[in-house]
Amino acid sequence: MAGPDPRRQAVETLLEVLPARGEGASLRLALASATGSLEDRDRGLFMDLCFGVCRNFRLLEHWLEAQLDRPLRNKARPVRLAILCGLHELWFSERAPHAVVNAWPDICRKLQCPWATGLVNAVLRKATSTDATAVRAGLAPAVAWSLPDWLWKQWQQDWPEQAEDMARASATAPPMTLRFDRRRLDRAGALAMLEEAGIHATPGRLSPWSLYLEKSLPVQQLPGFADGLFSVQDEAAQLPVEQIEVPAGGRILDACAAPGGKTGQIAERFPGAELVALERDAGRLERVRENMERLDAEATLLAGDATRPEQWWDGEPFDAILLDAPCSATGILRRQPDSKWHRRASDIRELAGLQLRMVGALWPLIRPGGALVYATCSALAQENEQVVRAFLGDHPDASEDTHAPGPANAARTGVQLLPQTGGQDGFYFARLHRKRN
Ligand SMILES: C[S@@+](CC[C@H](N)C(=O)[O-])C[C@H]1O[C@@H](n2cnc3c(N)ncnc32)[C@H](O)[C@@H]1O
């Protein structure tokens, strides 16, 4: 029996993530519950529609609104999302336009909206006579590059020269980037192994362990993936772990560990260290366990709250702590595009408060002479250098001594990388050294 139609499934998933009213579900969770029922060959189209519509939501909506004589009612949400999916396919995919125009009226019937077939057909046919570049021309950047107004304003304030490039990068599909396991491969060997499997890749410039794939593919097609030779990790996300320094056999805490991307990287970098991985969400800790098993690496896994060390710390100091803190994800919007529609400006103040509390709570766990690496995937100064400056202002026993991995640094305290089209994600990190008494 054929599995569910990927286009129809995409509309149903987007209804959960981008509802007409109320809070939307997280795209990551909605995808996880939907992809299981799809056939392998349909998964690519389904994912492309879900990510693409979230990435370009505001642009697609803007164009659609201009075509309608009367606004669509809230109860016609499935039709609206079906049209947005069709527009995404026409303007951002290689699929044949006539096949796209023909597919969506049928999906409307399947969605119990037969009344909309004529409308969908007419709008999509009209869309074939234009493209995204023409539609974007003359539009305000927040509409053209699909950002909420509050975020666009904040980026203009924080990064006046880079804001438009950041917006463009955030609306564009990201590259697939790998980290190879330095314990078992060097760069030339990793590239040769991929090449032999017909996979073209180029090395990154900032992280010596990063490889950019020419084309994204399912991880199962990567040679040695099941054995941990390669992990999927953005190049910028690979940099915070490289700031850690510990003596042989040292003790390291990864304080916000799930799903375990950086836990695995720490284990590859310091195979002899004692590694503790802490995560508040016990369910997500399972992802860390799976990751470590795949990499053939070990860590002590703890479910606990980083702001309450008295509940889980054994009193033994750490030589280094990585705090990859929960944040707005504004540096990785192309990978987590629902965040821009779910976050509010007021969330940022709350997040910055939590981040500062986390650094303060973990600081006493570091031995004098050790260091805490603070990291986020945020592209907002309020969650990044402002948190670090506030912390340094209150802690005379702390000094900042981050090593910049290259010339591109937008911050004065720590390192701020901004999202680049075809390049790395936006990421921030700062190394905070605990002075000896
Ligand atoms: C940015 S993610 C970490 C990503 C991870 N370091 C990696 O590289 O794969 C932040 C994580 O912090 C967890 N978290 C949030 N609040 C926490 C808290 N108070 N204590 C510990 N973990 C927390 C979240 O559940 C989430 O898994």
The ligand as a Gaussian input file, in Angstrom:
#p B3LYP/6-31G(d) Opt

LIG

0 1
 C       21.542000      24.658000      22.296000
 S       20.960000      23.167000      22.912000
 C       22.444000      22.272000      23.168000
 C       23.005000      21.617000      21.925000
 C       24.114000      20.638000      22.233000
 N       25.156000      21.230000      23.032000
 C       24.742000      20.061000      20.977000
 O       25.797000      20.516000      20.538000
 O       24.177000      19.117000      20.425000
 C       20.519000      23.590000      24.545000
 C       20.108000      22.410000      25.401000
 O       20.006000      22.893000      26.744000
 C       18.974000      22.193000      27.392000
 N       18.612000      22.996000      28.594000
 C       17.755000      24.040000      28.662000
 N       17.719000      24.523000      29.917000
 C       18.558000      23.769000      30.639000
 C       18.956000      23.770000      32.020000
 N       18.454000      24.656000      32.873000
 N       19.859000      22.858000      32.438000
 C       20.374000      21.945000      31.565000
 N       20.031000      21.884000      30.267000
 C       19.141000      22.793000      29.815000
 C       17.907000      22.085000      26.334000
 O       17.006000      21.030000      26.632000
 C       18.741000      21.808000      25.082000
 O       18.874000      20.426000      24.885000

